């Protein structure tokens, strides 16, 4: 049984952003040498997310609008969490979009359905953040 760990680093130039990280995850699988197993990808920050969906700009815009309706950034004083920080909405958005994904590895490749891609969702950007890629298998 092999185990491989890698961190991806992000510092988006916007407060909210969606980044396709599928190529980096595929590269990590190649480096790991795992042919059959699983790949865990998780955000290591409570205001960021990792999720699987289609890489389509209109859909990402829909996510942004939907999340903003559910947990609007402003006014900041609508949230009890906000005081020292102003990111309560980012915590809520992360809860909706999720913390991690687990994908099977088959024949050394991500075992995806049609159109599936892995995304990093940033909801409180402009600072350094990390994503863990953990690969386990043979």
N, CA, C and O atoms as CSV, one atom per row, in Angstrom:
chain,resi,resn,atom,element,x,y,z
A,1,UNK,N,N,0.843,-1.182,0.000
A,1,UNK,CA,C,0.000,0.000,0.000
A,1,UNK,C,C,0.887,1.243,0.000
A,1,UNK,O,O,1.803,1.369,0.813
A,2,UNK,N,N,0.602,2.154,-0.921
A,2,UNK,CA,C,1.329,3.420,-1.006
A,2,UNK,C,C,0.469,4.539,-0.424
A,2,UNK,O,O,-0.760,4.471,-0.407
A,3,UNK,N,N,1.159,5.559,0.048
A,3,UNK,CA,C,0.487,6.762,0.526
A,3,UNK,C,C,1.297,7.962,0.057
A,3,UNK,O,O,2.522,7.974,0.180
A,4,UNK,N,N,0.630,8.955,-0.471
A,4,UNK,CA,C,1.297,10.152,-0.970
A,4,UNK,C,C,0.516,11.375,-0.513
A,4,UNK,O,O,-0.715,11.383,-0.548
A,5,UNK,N,N,1.234,12.407,-0.086
A,5,UNK,CA,C,0.614,13.641,0.393
A,5,UNK,C,C,1.244,14.827,-0.315
A,5,UNK,O,O,2.464,14.913,-0.454
A,6,UNK,N,N,0.384,15.744,-0.762
A,6,UNK,CA,C,0.861,16.972,-1.401
A,6,UNK,C,C,-0.065,18.113,-1.026
A,6,UNK,O,O,-1.269,17.914,-0.864
A,7,UNK,N,N,0.489,19.303,-0.889
A,7,UNK,CA,C,-0.328,20.490,-0.643
A,7,UNK,C,C,-0.305,21.379,-1.871
A,7,UNK,O,O,0.742,21.588,-2.483
A,8,UNK,N,N,-1.472,21.902,-2.223
A,8,UNK,CA,C,-1.586,22.918,-3.262
A,8,UNK,C,C,-1.780,24.251,-2.551
A,8,UNK,O,O,-2.465,24.321,-1.531
A,9,UNK,N,N,-1.182,25.296,-3.085
A,9,UNK,CA,C,-1.241,26.613,-2.440
A,9,UNK,C,C,-1.952,27.618,-3.343
A,9,UNK,O,O,-1.756,27.638,-4.558
A,10,UNK,N,N,-2.787,28.455,-2.712
A,10,UNK,CA,C,-3.569,29.436,-3.450
A,10,UNK,C,C,-3.541,30.777,-2.748
A,10,UNK,O,O,-3.485,30.856,-1.521
A,11,UNK,N,N,-3.581,31.823,-3.542
A,11,UNK,CA,C,-3.809,33.179,-3.050
A,11,UNK,C,C,-4.536,33.894,-4.189
A,11,UNK,O,O,-3.909,34.484,-5.070
A,12,UNK,N,N,-5.866,33.831,-4.156
A,12,UNK,CA,C,-6.643,34.418,-5.244
A,12,UNK,C,C,-6.606,35.939,-5.161
A,12,UNK,O,O,-6.435,36.512,-4.085
A,13,UNK,N,N,-6.768,36.579,-6.309
A,13,UNK,CA,C,-6.757,38.041,-6.328
A,13,UNK,C,C,-8.149,38.628,-6.109
A,13,UNK,O,O,-8.324,39.846,-6.084
A,14,UNK,N,N,-9.145,37.739,-5.950
A,14,UNK,CA,C,-10.516,38.162,-5.672
A,14,UNK,C,C,-10.971,37.543,-4.347
A,14,UNK,O,O,-10.409,36.546,-3.892
A,15,UNK,N,N,-11.978,38.135,-3.746
A,15,UNK,CA,C,-12.514,37.584,-2.487
A,15,UNK,C,C,-13.143,36.217,-2.717
A,15,UNK,O,O,-12.974,35.304,-1.909
A,16,UNK,N,N,-13.882,36.077,-3.840
A,16,UNK,CA,C,-14.511,34.800,-4.178
A,16,UNK,C,C,-14.060,34.369,-5.563
A,16,UNK,O,O,-13.978,35.174,-6.491
A,17,UNK,N,N,-13.766,33.061,-5.679
A,17,UNK,CA,C,-13.284,32.547,-6.956
A,17,UNK,C,C,-13.444,31.037,-6.992
A,17,UNK,O,O,-13.488,30.385,-5.948
A,18,UNK,N,N,-13.531,30.488,-8.186
A,18,UNK,CA,C,-13.552,29.043,-8.401
A,18,UNK,C,C,-12.381,28.701,-9.321
A,18,UNK,O,O,-12.245,29.265,-10.407
A,19,UNK,N,N,-11.532,27.761,-8.868
A,19,UNK,CA,C,-10.318,27.397,-9.599
A,19,UNK,C,C,-10.366,25.903,-9.913
A,19,UNK,O,O,-10.531,25.080,-9.012
A,20,UNK,N,N,-10.222,25.558,-11.184
A,20,UNK,CA,C,-10.174,24.154,-11.579
A,20,UNK,C,C,-8.804,23.604,-11.192
A,20,UNK,O,O,-7.781,24.031,-11.728
A,21,UNK,N,N,-8.791,22.659,-10.260
A,21,UNK,CA,C,-7.521,22.088,-9.782
A,21,UNK,C,C,-7.317,20.657,-10.276
A,21,UNK,O,O,-6.415,19.959,-9.813
A,22,UNK,N,N,-8.156,20.225,-11.216
A,22,UNK,CA,C,-8.035,18.869,-11.747
A,22,UNK,C,C,-6.642,18.574,-12.291
A,22,UNK,O,O,-6.110,17.502,-12.002
A,23,UNK,N,N,-6.021,19.470,-13.066
A,23,UNK,CA,C,-4.672,19.160,-13.583
A,23,UNK,C,C,-3.643,18.910,-12.477
A,23,UNK,O,O,-2.813,18.009,-12.602
A,24,UNK,N,N,-3.688,19.698,-11.394
A,24,UNK,CA,C,-2.742,19.508,-10.294
A,24,UNK,C,C,-2.979,18.170,-9.589
A,24,UNK,O,O,-2.029,17.500,-9.183
A,25,UNK,N,N,-4.251,17.788,-9.446
A,25,UNK,CA,C,-4.566,16.509,-8.803
A,25,UNK,C,C,-4.102,15.357,-9.687
A,25,UNK,O,O,-3.554,14.376,-9.184
A,26,UNK,N,N,-4.313,15.464,-10.988
A,26,UNK,CA,C,-3.837,14.426,-11.916
A,26,UNK,C,C,-2.320,14.292,-11.845
A,26,UNK,O,O,-1.793,13.179,-11.853
A,27,UNK,N,N,-1.622,15.411,-11.776
A,27,UNK,CA,C,-0.157,15.381,-11.658
A,27,UNK,C,C,0.265,14.670,-10.377
A,27,UNK,O,O,1.222,13.896,-10.382
A,28,UNK,N,N,-0.442,14.928,-9.284
A,28,UNK,CA,C,-0.112,14.289,-8.008
A,28,UNK,C,C,-0.295,12.776,-8.099
A,28,UNK,O,O,0.487,12.023,-7.520
A,29,UNK,N,N,-1.309,12.331,-8.812
A,29,UNK,CA,C,-1.533,10.898,-8.972
A,29,UNK,C,C,-0.383,10.256,-9.727
A,29,UNK,O,O,0.079,9.176,-9.357
A,30,UNK,N,N,0.082,10.913,-10.782
A,30,UNK,CA,C,1.231,10.392,-11.538
A,30,UNK,C,C,2.448,10.285,-10.630
A,30,UNK,O,O,3.124,9.256,-10.618
A,31,UNK,N,N,2.731,11.333,-9.875
A,31,UNK,CA,C,3.882,11.336,-8.966
A,31,UNK,C,C,3.756,10.233,-7.921
A,31,UNK,O,O,4.749,9.599,-7.565
A,32,UNK,N,N,2.540,10.001,-7.430
A,32,UNK,CA,C,2.326,9.008,-6.368
A,32,UNK,C,C,2.617,7.588,-6.833
A,32,UNK,O,O,3.011,6.738,-6.034
A,33,UNK,N,N,2.425,7.332,-8.107
A,33,UNK,CA,C,2.601,5.984,-8.632
A,33,UNK,C,C,1.442,5.051,-8.335
A,33,UNK,O,O,1.505,3.866,-8.663
A,34,UNK,N,N,0.377,5.567,-7.718
A,34,UNK,CA,C,-0.784,4.735,-7.388
A,34,UNK,C,C,-1.590,4.473,-8.661
A,34,UNK,O,O,-1.918,5.400,-9.403
A,35,UNK,N,N,-1.899,3.217,-8.899
A,35,UNK,CA,C,-2.695,2.814,-10.066
A,35,UNK,C,C,-4.137,2.482,-9.684
A,35,UNK,O,O,-5.061,2.709,-10.466
A,36,UNK,N,N,-4.324,1.946,-8.479
A,36,UNK,CA,C,-5.663,1.588,-7.983
A,36,UNK,C,C,-5.772,2.080,-6.544
A,36,UNK,O,O,-4.990,1.678,-5.683
A,37,UNK,N,N,-6.744,2.947,-6.290
A,37,UNK,CA,C,-6.895,3.464,-4.935
A,37,UNK,C,C,-7.888,4.593,-4.872
A,37,UNK,O,O,-8.854,4.634,-5.634
A,38,UNK,N,N,-7.643,5.517,-3.953
A,38,UNK,CA,C,-8.519,6.671,-3.783
A,38,UNK,C,C,-7.687,7.936,-3.601
A,38,UNK,O,O,-6.542,7.905,-3.150
A,39,UNK,N,N,-8.312,9.045,-3.970
A,39,UNK,CA,C,-7.675,10.348,-3.844
A,39,UNK,C,C,-8.620,11.263,-3.067
A,39,UNK,O,O,-9.746,11.522,-3.493
A,40,UNK,N,N,-8.145,11.743,-1.931
A,40,UNK,CA,C,-8.871,12.718,-1.118
A,40,UNK,C,C,-8.310,14.092,-1.440
A,40,UNK,O,O,-7.095,14.281,-1.474
A,41,UNK,N,N,-9.197,15.049,-1.676
A,41,UNK,CA,C,-8.788,16.436,-1.899
A,41,UNK,C,C,-9.636,17.289,-0.977
A,41,UNK,O,O,-10.859,17.322,-1.110
A,42,UNK,N,N,-8.989,17.989,-0.032
A,42,UNK,CA,C,-9.776,18.802,0.891
A,42,UNK,C,C,-9.150,20.158,1.173
A,42,UNK,O,O,-7.931,20.319,1.239
A,43,UNK,N,N,-10.045,21.124,1.337
A,43,UNK,CA,C,-9.630,22.474,1.704
A,43,UNK,C,C,-9.182,22.465,3.156
A,43,UNK,O,O,-9.835,21.871,4.014
A,44,UNK,N,N,-8.070,23.123,3.424
A,44,UNK,CA,C,-7.526,23.148,4.778
A,44,UNK,C,C,-7.841,24.473,5.488
A,44,UNK,O,O,-7.154,24.873,6.428
A,45,UNK,N,N,-8.889,25.133,5.014
A,45,UNK,CA,C,-9.314,26.408,5.593
A,45,UNK,C,C,-10.837,26.429,5.656
A,45,UNK,O,O,-11.503,25.890,4.772
A,46,UNK,N,N,-11.381,27.037,6.678
A,46,UNK,CA,C,-12.824,26.980,6.911
A,46,UNK,C,C,-13.611,28.019,6.121
A,46,UNK,O,O,-14.820,28.157,6.310
A,47,UNK,N,N,-12.939,28.746,5.245
A,47,UNK,CA,C,-13.638,29.669,4.343
A,47,UNK,C,C,-13.346,29.324,2.883
A,47,UNK,O,O,-13.449,30.177,2.001
A,48,UNK,N,N,-12.984,28.069,2.640
A,48,UNK,CA,C,-12.724,27.582,1.283
A,48,UNK,C,C,-13.343,26.202,1.137
A,48,UNK,O,O,-13.660,25.542,2.127
A,49,UNK,N,N,-13.510,25.777,-0.103
A,49,UNK,CA,C,-14.212,24.541,-0.390
A,49,UNK,C,C,-13.503,23.768,-1.492
A,49,UNK,O,O,-12.737,24.335,-2.271
A,50,UNK,N,N,-13.767,22.472,-1.547
A,50,UNK,CA,C,-13.387,21.644,-2.690
A,50,UNK,C,C,-14.643,20.888,-3.096
A,50,UNK,O,O,-15.323,20.300,-2.254
A,51,UNK,N,N,-14.947,20.905,-4.382
A,51,UNK,CA,C,-16.156,20.247,-4.872
A,51,UNK,C,C,-15.942,19.773,-6.308
A,51,UNK,O,O,-14.982,20.163,-6.974
A,52,UNK,N,N,-16.858,18.926,-6.766
A,52,UNK,CA,C,-16.809,18.409,-8.134
A,52,UNK,C,C,-18.022,18.937,-8.889
A,52,UNK,O,O,-19.151,18.885,-8.402
A,53,UNK,N,N,-17.760,19.449,-10.093
A,53,UNK,CA,C,-18.843,19.860,-10.968
A,53,UNK,C,C,-18.279,20.116,-12.361
A,53,UNK,O,O,-17.127,19.785,-12.644
A,54,UNK,N,N,-19.085,20.696,-13.215
A,54,UNK,CA,C,-18.737,20.992,-14.598
A,54,UNK,C,C,-17.903,22.272,-14.666
A,54,UNK,O,O,-18.138,23.207,-13.900
A,55,UNK,N,N,-16.944,22.316,-15.566
A,55,UNK,CA,C,-16.125,23.513,-15.763
A,55,UNK,C,C,-16.791,24.395,-16.818
A,55,UNK,O,O,-16.377,24.432,-17.977
A,56,UNK,N,N,-17.828,25.099,-16.385
A,56,UNK,CA,C,-18.608,25.914,-17.296
A,56,UNK,C,C,-18.833,27.279,-16.639
A,56,UNK,O,O,-19.382,27.366,-15.541
A,57,UNK,N,N,-18.408,28.326,-17.315
A,57,UNK,CA,C,-18.411,29.680,-16.756
A,57,UNK,C,C,-19.795,30.132,-16.293
A,57,UNK,O,O,-19.919,30.755,-15.238
A,58,UNK,N,N,-20.832,29.826,-17.066
A,58,UNK,CA,C,-22.189,30.210,-16.678
A,58,UNK,C,C,-22.613,29.549,-15.383
A,58,UNK,O,O,-23.256,30.177,-14.542
A,59,UNK,N,N,-22.256,28.283,-15.218
A,59,UNK,CA,C,-22.575,27.565,-13.984
A,59,UNK,C,C,-21.859,28.196,-12.798
A,59,UNK,O,O,-22.444,28.339,-11.725
A,60,UNK,N,N,-20.606,28.571,-12.981
A,60,UNK,CA,C,-19.856,29.204,-11.893
A,60,UNK,C,C,-20.486,30.546,-11.512
A,60,UNK,O,O,-20.531,30.903,-10.335
A,61,UNK,N,N,-20.964,31.275,-12.499
A,61,UNK,CA,C,-21.667,32.525,-12.226
A,61,UNK,C,C,-22.965,32.246,-11.457
A,61,UNK,O,O,-23.328,32.991,-10.547
A,62,UNK,N,N,-23.656,31.166,-11.834
A,62,UNK,CA,C,-24.870,30.769,-11.113
A,62,UNK,C,C,-24.559,30.416,-9.666
A,62,UNK,O,O,-25.304,30.794,-8.761
A,63,UNK,N,N,-23.454,29.685,-9.437
A,63,UNK,CA,C,-23.039,29.375,-8.064
A,63,UNK,C,C,-22.846,30.663,-7.270
A,63,UNK,O,O,-23.341,30.798,-6.152
A,64,UNK,N,N,-22.123,31.600,-7.862
A,64,UNK,CA,C,-21.830,32.867,-7.187
A,64,UNK,C,C,-23.114,33.587,-6.796
A,64,UNK,O,O,-23.252,34.034,-5.658
A,65,UNK,N,N,-24.050,33.703,-7.726
A,65,UNK,CA,C,-25.312,34.400,-7.446
A,65,UNK,C,C,-26.141,33.659,-6.402
A,65,UNK,O,O,-26.709,34.281,-5.504
A,66,UNK,N,N,-26.211,32.347,-6.515
A,66,UNK,CA,C,-26.987,31.528,-5.587
A,66,UNK,C,C,-26.424,31.628,-4.172
A,66,UNK,O,O,-27.167,31.831,-3.212
A,67,UNK,N,N,-25.091,31.482,-4.053
A,67,UNK,CA,C,-24.457,31.560,-2.738
A,67,UNK,C,C,-24.635,32.940,-2.116
A,67,UNK,O,O,-24.837,33.063,-0.908
A,68,UNK,N,N,-24.560,33.973,-2.946
A,68,UNK,CA,C,-24.710,35.331,-2.425
A,68,UNK,C,C,-26.143,35.577,-1.939
A,68,UNK,O,O,-26.350,36.343,-0.997
A,69,UNK,N,N,-27.124,34.941,-2.566
A,69,UNK,CA,C,-28.504,35.053,-2.084
A,69,UNK,C,C,-28.679,34.335,-0.751
A,69,UNK,O,O,-29.373,34.825,0.140
A,70,UNK,N,N,-28.043,33.167,-0.619
A,70,UNK,CA,C,-28.177,32.380,0.606
A,70,UNK,C,C,-27.419,32.988,1.784
A,70,UNK,O,O,-27.898,32.977,2.918
A,71,UNK,N,N,-26.222,33.522,1.498
A,71,UNK,CA,C,-25.374,34.088,2.553
A,71,UNK,C,C,-24.690,35.341,2.008
A,71,UNK,O,O,-23.517,35.302,1.638
A,72,UNK,N,N,-25.428,36.452,1.959
A,72,UNK,CA,C,-24.854,37.677,1.398
A,72,UNK,C,C,-23.691,38.212,2.231
A,72,UNK,O,O,-23.708,38.161,3.461
A,73,UNK,N,N,-22.702,38.716,1.541
A,73,UNK,CA,C,-21.528,39.264,2.238
A,73,UNK,C,C,-21.906,40.482,3.093
A,73,UNK,O,O,-21.451,40.619,4.228
A,74,UNK,N,N,-22.735,41.351,2.538
A,74,UNK,CA,C,-23.078,42.604,3.228
A,74,UNK,C,C,-24.572,42.692,3.440
A,74,UNK,O,O,-25.337,42.127,2.658
A,75,UNK,N,N,-25.005,43.383,4.473
A,75,UNK,CA,C,-24.184,44.145,5.409
A,75,UNK,C,C,-23.470,43.222,6.401
A,75,UNK,O,O,-24.021,42.219,6.854
A,76,UNK,N,N,-22.258,43.586,6.715
A,76,UNK,CA,C,-21.439,42.761,7.610
A,76,UNK,C,C,-22.066,42.600,8.989
A,76,UNK,O,O,-21.871,41.576,9.643
A,77,UNK,N,N,-22.812,43.596,9.430
A,77,UNK,CA,C,-23.359,43.542,10.789
A,77,UNK,C,C,-24.563,42.613,10.922
A,77,UNK,O,O,-25.135,42.517,12.008
A,78,UNK,N,N,-24.964,41.931,9.859
A,78,UNK,CA,C,-26.062,40.970,9.963
A,78,UNK,C,C,-25.618,39.656,10.617
A,78,UNK,O,O,-26.451,38.816,10.959
A,79,UNK,N,N,-24.308,39.484,10.788
A,79,UNK,CA,C,-23.773,38.238,11.329
A,79,UNK,C,C,-23.137,38.472,12.700
A,79,UNK,O,O,-22.408,39.445,12.892
A,80,UNK,N,N,-23.413,37.588,13.641
A,80,UNK,CA,C,-22.801,37.673,14.973
A,80,UNK,C,C,-21.311,37.385,14.932
A,80,UNK,O,O,-20.555,37.913,15.747
A,81,UNK,N,N,-20.879,36.551,13.989
A,81,UNK,CA,C,-19.458,36.204,13.875
A,81,UNK,C,C,-18.611,37.433,13.548
A,81,UNK,O,O,-17.486,37.571,14.029
A,82,UNK,N,N,-19.161,38.311,12.734
A,82,UNK,CA,C,-18.384,39.471,12.284
A,82,UNK,C,C,-18.165,40.440,13.435
A,82,UNK,O,O,-19.091,40.803,14.160
A,83,UNK,N,N,-16.969,40.829,13.571
A,83,UNK,CA,C,-16.526,41.766,14.600
A,83,UNK,C,C,-15.086,42.073,14.271
A,83,UNK,O,O,-14.771,43.077,13.632
A,84,UNK,N,N,-14.213,41.181,14.724
A,84,UNK,CA,C,-12.800,41.306,14.358
A,84,UNK,C,C,-12.624,41.013,12.862
A,84,UNK,O,O,-11.810,41.648,12.192
A,85,UNK,N,N,-13.393,40.046,12.347
A,85,UNK,CA,C,-13.333,39.697,10.931
A,85,UNK,C,C,-14.677,40.024,10.280
A,85,UNK,O,O,-15.669,40.285,10.961
A,86,UNK,N,N,-14.683,40.003,8.955
A,86,UNK,CA,C,-15.927,40.272,8.222
A,86,UNK,C,C,-16.223,39.143,7.235
A,86,UNK,O,O,-16.643,39.394,6.105
A,87,UNK,N,N,-16.001,37.894,7.669
A,87,UNK,CA,C,-16.093,36.775,6.730
A,87,UNK,C,C,-17.127,35.714,7.120
A,87,UNK,O,O,-17.007,34.562,6.704
A,88,UNK,N,N,-18.123,36.077,7.899
A,88,UNK,CA,C,-19.134,35.093,8.292
A,88,UNK,C,C,-19.783,34.457,7.074
A,88,UNK,O,O,-20.042,33.254,7.066
A,89,UNK,N,N,-20.046,35.254,6.047
A,89,UNK,CA,C,-20.662,34.707,4.838
A,89,UNK,C,C,-19.795,33.634,4.201
A,89,UNK,O,O,-20.320,32.667,3.647
A,90,UNK,N,N,-18.474,33.787,4.269
A,90,UNK,CA,C,-17.551,32.804,3.685
A,90,UNK,C,C,-17.643,31.466,4.412
A,90,UNK,O,O,-17.565,30.412,3.782
A,91,UNK,N,N,-17.808,31.502,5.723
A,91,UNK,CA,C,-17.975,30.270,6.494
A,91,UNK,C,C,-19.252,29.539,6.071
A,91,UNK,O,O,-19.257,28.318,5.921
A,92,UNK,N,N,-20.324,30.293,5.882
A,92,UNK,CA,C,-21.598,29.698,5.488
A,92,UNK,C,C,-21.534,29.128,4.071
A,92,UNK,O,O,-22.051,28.042,3.810
A,93,UNK,N,N,-20.908,29.854,3.169
A,93,UNK,CA,C,-20.769,29.387,1.783
A,93,UNK,C,C,-19.969,28.092,1.722
A,93,UNK,O,O,-20.287,27.197,0.938
A,94,UNK,N,N,-18.944,27.995,2.539
A,94,UNK,CA,C,-18.142,26.771,2.584
A,94,UNK,C,C,-18.995,25.589,3.045
A,94,UNK,O,O,-18.862,24.487,2.512
A,95,UNK,N,N,-19.867,25.805,4.028
A,95,UNK,CA,C,-20.727,24.724,4.507
A,95,UNK,C,C,-21.605,24.197,3.379
A,95,UNK,O,O,-21.842,22.993,3.282
A,96,UNK,N,N,-22.077,25.080,2.544
A,96,UNK,CA,C,-22.957,24.695,1.437
A,96,UNK,C,C,-22.182,23.935,0.365
A,96,UNK,O,O,-22.662,22.916,-0.131
A,97,UNK,N,N,-21.007,24.407,0.005
A,97,UNK,CA,C,-20.241,23.821,-1.108
A,97,UNK,C,C,-19.396,22.621,-0.687
A,97,UNK,O,O,-18.963,21.845,-1.539
A,98,UNK,N,N,-19.157,22.460,0.603
A,98,UNK,CA,C,-18.475,21.265,1.078
A,98,UNK,C,C,-16.987,21.452,1.310
A,98,UNK,O,O,-16.375,22.403,0.825
A,99,UNK,N,N,-16.425,20.526,2.059
A,99,UNK,CA,C,-15.024,20.580,2.468
A,99,UNK,C,C,-14.110,19.791,1.557
A,99,UNK,O,O,-12.997,20.232,1.270
A,100,UNK,N,N,-14.565,18.604,1.086
A,100,UNK,CA,C,-13.657,17.716,0.377
A,100,UNK,C,C,-14.384,16.852,-0.634
A,100,UNK,O,O,-15.612,16.772,-0.660
A,101,UNK,N,N,-13.567,16.202,-1.475
A,101,UNK,CA,C,-14.059,15.172,-2.389
A,101,UNK,C,C,-13.134,13.972,-2.291
A,101,UNK,O,O,-11.949,14.108,-1.987
A,102,UNK,N,N,-13.689,12.800,-2.552
A,102,UNK,CA,C,-12.912,11.568,-2.655
A,102,UNK,C,C,-13.250,10.971,-4.013
A,102,UNK,O,O,-14.419,10.783,-4.348
A,103,UNK,N,N,-12.207,10.673,-4.794
A,103,UNK,CA,C,-12.401,10.130,-6.129
A,103,UNK,C,C,-11.601,8.845,-6.250
A,103,UNK,O,O,-10.452,8.771,-5.814
A,104,UNK,N,N,-12.217,7.836,-6.844
A,104,UNK,CA,C,-11.517,6.575,-7.094
A,104,UNK,C,C,-10.428,6.789,-8.140
A,104,UNK,O,O,-10.563,7.606,-9.051
A,105,UNK,N,N,-9.351,6.035,-7.982
A,105,UNK,CA,C,-8.280,5.993,-8.985
A,105,UNK,C,C,-8.328,4.605,-9.611
A,105,UNK,O,O,-8.242,3.596,-8.911
A,106,UNK,N,N,-8.465,4.564,-10.919
A,106,UNK,CA,C,-8.521,3.313,-11.657
A,106,UNK,C,C,-7.537,3.397,-12.821
A,106,UNK,O,O,-7.575,4.338,-13.614
A,107,UNK,N,N,-6.669,2.416,-12.910
A,107,UNK,CA,C,-5.634,2.416,-13.964
A,107,UNK,C,C,-4.817,3.711,-13.960
A,107,UNK,O,O,-4.429,4.210,-15.016
A,108,UNK,N,N,-4.559,4.247,-12.767
A,108,UNK,CA,C,-3.723,5.433,-12.626
A,108,UNK,C,C,-4.391,6.746,-12.967
A,108,UNK,O,O,-3.718,7.771,-13.082
A,109,UNK,N,N,-5.728,6.735,-13.132
A,109,UNK,CA,C,-6.438,7.960,-13.506
A,109,UNK,C,C,-7.654,8.171,-12.610
A,109,UNK,O,O,-8.210,7.220,-12.059
A,110,UNK,N,N,-8.057,9.434,-12.475
A,110,UNK,CA,C,-9.278,9.752,-11.751
A,110,UNK,C,C,-10.452,9.084,-12.453
A,110,UNK,O,O,-10.598,9.206,-13.670
A,111,UNK,N,N,-11.273,8.393,-11.708
A,111,UNK,CA,C,-12.406,7.658,-12.263
A,111,UNK,C,C,-13.642,8.558,-12.227
A,111,UNK,O,O,-14.514,8.406,-11.372
A,112,UNK,N,N,-13.698,9.494,-13.171
A,112,UNK,CA,C,-14.731,10.515,-13.257
A,112,UNK,C,C,-15.886,10.092,-14.152
A,112,UNK,O,O,-15.738,9.251,-15.039
A,113,UNK,N,N,-17.040,10.699,-13.893
A,113,UNK,CA,C,-18.144,10.651,-14.830
A,113,UNK,C,C,-17.953,11.756,-15.862
A,113,UNK,O,O,-17.014,12.547,-15.765
A,114,UNK,N,N,-18.844,11.810,-16.849
A,114,UNK,CA,C,-18.724,12.846,-17.878
A,114,UNK,C,C,-18.733,14.248,-17.283
A,114,UNK,O,O,-19.558,14.561,-16.425
A,115,UNK,N,N,-17.830,15.073,-17.734
A,115,UNK,CA,C,-17.738,16.501,-17.404
A,115,UNK,C,C,-17.244,16.794,-15.995
A,115,UNK,O,O,-17.053,17.963,-15.658
A,116,UNK,N,N,-17.031,15.788,-15.161
A,116,UNK,CA,C,-16.615,16.057,-13.783
A,116,UNK,C,C,-15.196,16.618,-13.718
A,116,UNK,O,O,-14.282,16.131,-14.383
A,117,UNK,N,N,-15.045,17.650,-12.903
A,117,UNK,CA,C,-13.769,18.291,-12.636
A,117,UNK,C,C,-13.742,18.649,-11.154
A,117,UNK,O,O,-14.789,18.791,-10.521
A,118,UNK,N,N,-12.537,18.795,-10.606
A,118,UNK,CA,C,-12.383,19.159,-9.194
A,118,UNK,C,C,-12.081,20.652,-9.106
A,118,UNK,O,O,-11.228,21.168,-9.828
A,119,UNK,N,N,-12.787,21.334,-8.216
A,119,UNK,CA,C,-12.627,22.777,-8.054
A,119,UNK,C,C,-12.281,23.158,-6.623
A,119,UNK,O,O,-12.732,22.545,-5.656
A,120,UNK,N,N,-11.466,24.194,-6.533
A,120,UNK,CA,C,-11.208,24.890,-5.279
A,120,UNK,C,C,-12.133,26.096,-5.275
A,120,UNK,O,O,-12.093,26.914,-6.194
A,121,UNK,N,N,-12.962,26.210,-4.250
A,121,UNK,CA,C,-13.843,27.360,-4.102
A,121,UNK,C,C,-13.315,28.274,-3.007
A,121,UNK,O,O,-13.169,27.860,-1.857
A,122,UNK,N,N,-13.035,29.494,-3.363
A,122,UNK,CA,C,-12.523,30.485,-2.412
A,122,UNK,C,C,-13.632,31.473,-2.088
A,122,UNK,O,O,-14.249,32.037,-2.991
A,123,UNK,N,N,-13.888,31.686,-0.792
A,123,UNK,CA,C,-14.948,32.579,-0.368
A,123,UNK,C,C,-14.449,33.726,0.502
A,123,UNK,O,O,-15.236,34.588,0.893
A,124,UNK,N,N,-13.158,33.751,0.809
A,124,UNK,CA,C,-12.543,34.823,1.598
A,124,UNK,C,C,-11.091,34.935,1.164
A,124,UNK,O,O,-10.178,34.685,1.952
A,125,UNK,N,N,-10.884,35.308,-0.077
A,125,UNK,CA,C,-9.562,35.251,-0.709
A,125,UNK,C,C,-8.638,36.397,-0.377
A,125,UNK,O,O,-8.815,37.126,0.599
A,126,UNK,N,N,-7.644,36.521,-1.233
A,126,UNK,CA,C,-6.584,37.526,-1.132
A,126,UNK,C,C,-5.624,37.232,0.013
A,126,UNK,O,O,-4.995,38.135,0.564
A,127,UNK,N,N,-5.524,35.945,0.361
A,127,UNK,CA,C,-4.523,35.520,1.346
A,127,UNK,C,C,-4.177,34.056,1.088
A,127,UNK,O,O,-4.907,33.340,0.402
A,128,UNK,N,N,-3.055,33.631,1.646
A,128,UNK,CA,C,-2.555,32.284,1.383
A,128,UNK,C,C,-3.465,31.225,1.988
A,128,UNK,O,O,-3.883,31.316,3.142
A,129,UNK,N,N,-3.760,30.211,1.166
A,129,UNK,CA,C,-4.575,29.078,1.601
A,129,UNK,C,C,-3.984,27.800,1.019
A,129,UNK,O,O,-3.191,27.835,0.078
A,130,UNK,N,N,-4.391,26.655,1.607
A,130,UNK,CA,C,-3.857,25.352,1.176
A,130,UNK,C,C,-4.973,24.352,0.917
A,130,UNK,O,O,-6.062,24.437,1.485
A,131,UNK,N,N,-4.669,23.407,0.044
A,131,UNK,CA,C,-5.542,22.277,-0.223
A,131,UNK,C,C,-4.690,21.027,-0.094
A,131,UNK,O,O,-3.586,20.966,-0.635
A,132,UNK,N,N,-5.191,20.036,0.615
A,132,UNK,CA,C,-4.491,18.769,0.798
A,132,UNK,C,C,-4.926,17.779,-0.287
A,132,UNK,O,O,-6.116,17.616,-0.557
A,133,UNK,N,N,-3.940,17.124,-0.902
A,133,UNK,CA,C,-4.191,15.995,-1.801
A,133,UNK,C,C,-3.555,14.773,-1.153
A,133,UNK,O,O,-2.338,14.718,-0.978
A,134,UNK,N,N,-4.380,13.798,-0.801
A,134,UNK,CA,C,-3.896,12.561,-0.139
A,134,UNK,C,C,-4.313,11.387,-1.014
A,134,UNK,O,O,-5.498,11.187,-1.282
A,135,UNK,N,N,-3.326,10.614,-1.456
A,135,UNK,CA,C,-3.560,9.499,-2.358
A,135,UNK,C,C,-3.124,8.218,-1.660
A,135,UNK,O,O,-2.009,8.118,-1.148
A,136,UNK,N,N,-4.026,7.242,-1.649
A,136,UNK,CA,C,-3.749,5.962,-0.993
A,136,UNK,C,C,-4.140,4.846,-1.943
A,136,UNK,O,O,-5.221,4.877,-2.532
A,137,UNK,N,N,-3.267,3.864,-2.094
A,137,UNK,CA,C,-3.583,2.718,-2.952
A,137,UNK,C,C,-2.350,1.934,-3.313
A,137,UNK,O,O,-1.316,1.993,-2.647
A,138,UNK,N,N,-2.496,1.201,-4.383
A,138,UNK,CA,C,-1.396,0.321,-4.849
A,138,UNK,C,C,-0.969,0.713,-6.252
A,138,UNK,O,O,-0.064,0.099,-6.816
